[in-house]
Amino acid sequence: MTVHAYRGEILTTLDDPLRGGEGAVVHHPKGMIVVEDGVIADVGRYSDLAWKYDGVPVTELGGLIVPGFVDTHVHYPQTDRIAAHGEQLLDWLDRHIFPAERAFADRTHADEVAAFFLDELLRNGTTSALVFATVHKASVEALFDAALARNMRIVSGKVLMDQGAPDGLRDTVAGGRADSEALIAAYRGRGRLGYAVTPRFVLTSSDAQLADAGAMVATHRDVLMHTHLSENRGEIAAVAGRFPTARDYLDVYDRFGLVGDRSVFAHCIHLDDAAMAHMGRAGASIAFCPTSNLFLGSGLFDLARADAHGVKAGMGTDVGAGTSFSILHTLGEAYKVCQMRGASLDPFRALYLATLGGARTLGLGDRIGALAPGYEADFLVLDPAATPLLARRSAAAETLHDRLFALQILGDDRAVAQTYVAGRLAHARNA
């Protein structure tokens, strides 16, 4: 048994501040986290805990200690196409993304990108993520093997795509099912990995493949379903043309058994109240991806509408349409999107969405996303003096709310001083 303690200023959410009342946000200006074999054994005020753990090694951490960030939607094969100029969604896929994804048939290439991708997540304070791979089985194997080596909590799956894509990026219903089942069998229960059945979106799967994806989700009760929904008006029109009797885009997924409490839909920009209410009743979740929605000109997600219908939401960087691996930067853009929608994103709510909210979106809210006993010890240290401007702004802040908001708006990878995974240092900014 390995026990280690960490001392510093601690901030976590234990519930959604929108609904959880005063106990939703916990702040210990002089706090202590005790980690036993990668899991938090105790957390609280240092003065209350120090005597209980006399003799346990203690590491002093400067800055603000918060839970590790959870990225609820990101494409690791698109890492090298981040900041690719021009086009909206469908043309952008054809011009930039599909050519890049063909290369992931090569395991060596996939290994190299997966290693860089996961290290970049850690550098930005992201310790858990729901990740798109490609249609190639090897792309998932490369990501999972790299995650095992880093002990990260990564959920991913082979993309299912039997139409609407170029040569080298299409599978078949039978082949997609066989590869998915093989991956589930090989990686289920290993390390901190999870699997997601992953149809890319309606336009790239036949009816037969969508039905088979629904059958896999029903068969394997421990997998997620991860896809895209209502991102771009051209995409929505094409889906409506293919399914003219469907009430809306969400209804198409529902027809194939793909809307449930393990479903994570990225974007959901153009959903009406009826669709949001349907998602809320089903227990489905949304990945809010502000930087990609702005970059591709897709639209402004309505977080308040999702909240009104009780739909779970977390933050997604959506690299490579997303423009940064930084959840802090993504939260800053989320604030602006909410402002354009006539709402205001409180910094404590933003922290929740980036941590416990994201964990709940992935069905992992009892394991990650909070600094509390029994949770996996994924946390990071934010430096409020990481840049001259942030240091000046933070020094003038009079409240924790103001300090946290400054980090939300001005922070990025530079503000992440250290990242810990299961209680072990995984990234140090100045190392």
ROBA-279398 format. One record per residue (C-alpha): x, y, z. Coordinates in steps of 0.5 Angstrom, whole numbers, padded with zeros to 4 digits, always signed. Each point is the difference from the previous one (the first is absolute). Last residue first. Layout:
N
XYZ;...
***
This chain:
431
+0021+0039-0032;-0003+0008+0000;-0007-0002-0002;+0000-0007+0004;-0004-0005-0003;-0002-0007+0003;+0001+0000+0007;-0003-0006+0003;-0007+0001+0005;-0004-0004-0005;+0002+0005-0006;+0003+0006+0003;+0001+0006-0005;+0005+0006+0002;+0000+0007-0001;-0005+0001-0005;-0001+0008-0001;+0004-0001-0006;-0005-0004-0003;-0005+0005-0001;-0003+0005+0005;-0002+0007-0001;-0008-0001+0000;+0000-0006+0004;+0006+0002+0005;-0003+0007+0001;-0007-0003+0001;+0003-0004+0006;+0004+0006+0003;-0007+0004+0000;-0004-0006+0003;+0006-0001+0005;-0001+0008+0002;+0004+0006+0000;+0003-0001-0007;+0006+0006-0001;+0005-0005+0001;-0003-0005-0005;+0000+0005-0005;+0007+0002+0000;+0002-0007+0001;-0005-0002-0006;+0004+0006-0004;+0007-0002+0001;-0002-0007-0001;+0000-0007+0004;-0002+0005+0007;-0006-0004+0001;+0003-0007+0000;-0005-0005-0001;+0002-0007+0004;-0003-0006-0003;-0004-0006+0002;-0001-0008-0001;+0000-0003+0007;-0006-0005-0002;-0006+0001+0004;-0001-0004+0007;+0000+0006+0004;-0001+0007-0003;+0004+0004-0005;-0005+0000-0006;-0001-0002-0008;+0002-0007+0001;-0003-0007+0003;-0007+0001+0001;-0002+0005-0005;+0003-0005-0005;-0006+0000-0005;+0003+0003-0005;-0004+0007+0001;+0000-0001+0007;+0008+0000-0001;-0001+0007-0004;-0004+0003+0005;+0005-0002+0006;+0006+0003-0004;-0001+0005-0005;-0007+0001+0001;+0001+0001+0007;+0005+0005-0001;-0004+0004-0005;-0006+0000+0006;+0005+0003+0005;+0002+0005-0006;-0007+0003-0001;-0002-0001-0007;-0005+0006-0002;-0006+0000-0004;-0002+0004-0006;+0002-0005-0006;+0006+0004-0002;+0002+0000+0008;-0001-0007+0000;+0005-0001-0006;+0005+0005+0003;+0000-0004+0006;+0001-0007-0004;+0006+0004-0003;+0003+0001+0007;-0002-0007+0002;+0004-0003-0007;+0006+0004+0002;+0000-0003+0007;-0001-0007-0003;+0006+0001-0004;+0001-0005-0006;-0001+0006-0005;-0003+0002-0006;-0006-0005-0001;-0001-0002-0007;+0006-0005+0002;-0001+0000+0006;-0008-0001+0003;+0002+0004+0006;-0006-0003+0004;-0003+0002+0006;-0005-0003+0004;-0008+0000+0000;-0006-0004+0003;-0007+0002-0003;-0004+0002+0006;-0005+0003-0005;+0001+0007+0002;+0007-0001+0001;+0001-0002-0008;-0004+0006-0002;+0005+0004+0005;+0006-0003-0004;-0003+0003-0007;+0006-0002-0004;+0002+0005-0005;+0001-0001-0007;+0004-0004-0006;+0004+0005-0002;+0006-0005+0000;+0004+0003+0004;-0005+0003+0005;-0003-0007+0001;+0007-0003+0001;+0002+0005+0005;-0007-0001+0004;+0000-0008+0000;-0006-0001+0005;+0000-0008+0001;-0007-0002+0001;-0003-0006+0004;-0006-0005+0000;-0005-0001+0006;-0005-0002-0004;-0005+0005+0003;+0005+0005-0001;+0001-0001-0007;-0007+0000-0002;-0001+0006+0003;+0006+0003-0004;-0003-0003-0006;-0007+0004+0001;+0003+0006+0002;+0004+0001-0006;+0007-0003-0002;+0004+0005-0004;+0007-0001+0003;+0000-0007+0003;+0008+0000+0000;+0002-0007+0001;-0005-0005+0003;+0002-0005+0005;-0005-0006+0001;+0001-0004+0006;-0007+0002+0003;-0004-0001-0006;+0000+0002-0008;+0003-0005-0004;-0006-0005-0001;+0000+0000-0008;-0006+0004+0000;+0002+0005+0005;+0006+0002-0004;-0004+0002-0005;-0005+0004+0005;+0006+0004+0002;+0001+0003-0007;-0008+0002+0000;-0007-0003-0001;+0002-0005-0004;-0004-0001-0006;+0005+0003-0005;+0006-0005+0002;+0005+0001-0006;-0002+0008-0001;-0001+0001+0007;+0008-0002+0001;+0002+0004-0006;-0004+0006+0003;+0004-0001+0007;+0007-0001-0003;-0001+0007-0004;-0003+0003+0007;+0006-0002+0003;+0001-0003+0007;-0006-0004+0001;+0002-0006+0003;+0007-0004+0000;+0002-0007+0003;+0002-0003+0007;-0004-0006+0002;+0003-0003+0007;+0002-0007+0002;-0002-0004+0007;-0007-0003-0002;+0003-0003-0006;-0005-0004-0004;-0005+0007+0000;+0006+0004-0003;+0002-0005-0005;-0007-0001-0003;-0001+0008+0000;+0007+0000-0004;-0003-0006-0005;-0006+0004-0001;+0004+0006-0002;+0004-0005-0005;-0006-0002-0003;-0003+0007-0001;+0007+0001-0004;+0005+0004+0004;+0004+0007-0002;-0006+0004+0000;-0003-0001+0006;+0006+0002+0004;+0007-0004+0002;-0003-0006+0003;+0004-0001+0006;-0001-0006+0005;+0004+0003+0006;+0004-0004+0004;+0004+0001+0007;+0007+0000+0002;+0002+0001+0007;+0005-0006+0000;-0003-0006-0004;-0007-0002+0002;-0002+0000-0007;+0006+0001-0005;+0000-0007-0004;-0007-0002+0000;-0002+0007-0001;+0005+0001-0006;-0002-0007-0003;-0008+0002+0000;+0002+0007-0003;+0004-0004-0006;-0006-0005-0001;-0005+0005+0000;+0003+0005-0005;+0002-0006-0004;-0007-0003+0000;-0003+0007-0002;+0005+0002-0005;+0006+0005+0001;+0002+0006-0004;+0006+0005+0001;+0005-0003-0005;-0005+0002-0006;-0003+0006+0002;-0006+0002+0004;-0008+0000+0000;-0001-0007+0001;+0002-0006+0005;+0003+0004+0006;+0000-0003+0007;+0006+0004+0004;+0004-0005+0004;-0001+0002+0008;+0002+0005+0005;+0000+0001+0008;+0007+0002+0003;+0001+0000+0007;+0008+0001+0000;+0005-0005+0003;+0005+0003-0004;+0002-0007-0003;-0007-0002+0000;-0002+0006-0004;+0006-0001-0005;-0003-0007-0001;-0007+0002-0001;+0002+0006-0005;+0004-0005-0004;-0006-0006+0000;-0005+0005-0002;+0004+0002-0006;+0001-0007-0002;-0007-0001-0001;+0000+0005-0005;-0007+0004-0001;+0003+0005+0004;+0001+0002+0007;-0005+0005+0004;+0002+0001+0007;-0004+0001+0006;+0005+0003+0005;+0003-0001+0007;+0007+0004+0003;-0001+0006-0004;+0005+0005+0004;+0002+0004-0007;+0007-0004+0001;-0004-0006+0001;-0004+0000-0006;+0006+0002-0004;+0004-0006+0002;-0006-0004-0002;+0000+0003-0007;+0007-0001-0001;+0000-0007+0002;-0006-0002-0004;+0003+0004-0006;+0006-0005+0000;-0003-0006+0001;-0005+0001-0006;+0005+0002-0004;+0004-0007+0002;-0007-0004-0001;-0001+0003-0007;-0008-0001-0002;+0001+0007+0004;+0002+0004-0007;-0007+0000-0002;-0002+0004+0005;+0004+0006-0003;-0004+0000-0007;-0006-0001+0004;+0001+0006+0004;+0002+0006-0004;-0004+0001-0007;-0005-0005+0001;-0002+0001+0007;+0001+0008-0001;-0005-0001-0005;-0005-0003+0004;+0001+0005+0006;+0002+0007-0003;+0005+0002-0004;+0007+0003+0001;+0007+0000+0004;+0002-0006+0003;+0002+0002+0007;+0000-0007+0003;+0002-0005-0005;+0006-0004+0003;-0005-0001+0006;-0005-0003-0004;+0001-0007+0002;-0001+0001+0007;-0007+0003-0001;-0003+0003+0006;-0007+0000+0004;-0001-0001+0008;+0007+0003+0002;+0000-0001+0008;+0005+0005+0003;+0003-0003+0007;-0003+0003+0006;+0003+0006+0003;+0006+0003+0004;+0001+0007+0000;+0007+0003+0000;+0006-0003+0004;+0000-0008+0002;+0004-0002+0006;+0001-0007+0000;-0001-0004+0006;+0003-0007+0002;-0004-0004+0005;+0003+0001+0007;-0006+0003+0004;-0006-0002-0004;-0006+0001+0005;+0004+0007+0003;+0000+0003-0007;-0007-0001-0002;-0004+0005+0004;+0005+0006-0001;+0001-0002-0007;-0007+0001-0002;-0003-0005-0003;+0001-0006-0005;+0000-0008+0002;+0002-0006-0003;+0000+0002-0008;+0002-0006-0004;+0007-0001-0004;+0002-0005+0006;-0002+0004+0005;+0000+0008-0001;-0001+0005+0006;-0002+0007-0002;+0001+0006+0004;-0002+0007+0001;+0001+0007+0001;-0004+0004-0004;-0005-0006+0000;-0006+0001-0004;-0006-0004-0002;-0005+0002-0005;-0007-0004+0000;-0001+0000+0007;-0003+0007+0000;-0006-0002-0005;+0000-0006-0005;-0004+0003-0006;+0004+0005-0004;+0006-0002+0004;+0000-0007-0003;+0003-0005+0006;+0006-0001+0003;+0004+0005-0002;+0008+0001+0001;+0005+0005+0003;+0006-0001+0004;+0005+0005+0002;+0006-0004+0002;+0003-0007+0003;+0001-0007-0003;+0000-0006+0004;+0003-0007-0002;-0002-0007+0002;+0003-0006-0004;-0003-0007+0002;
***
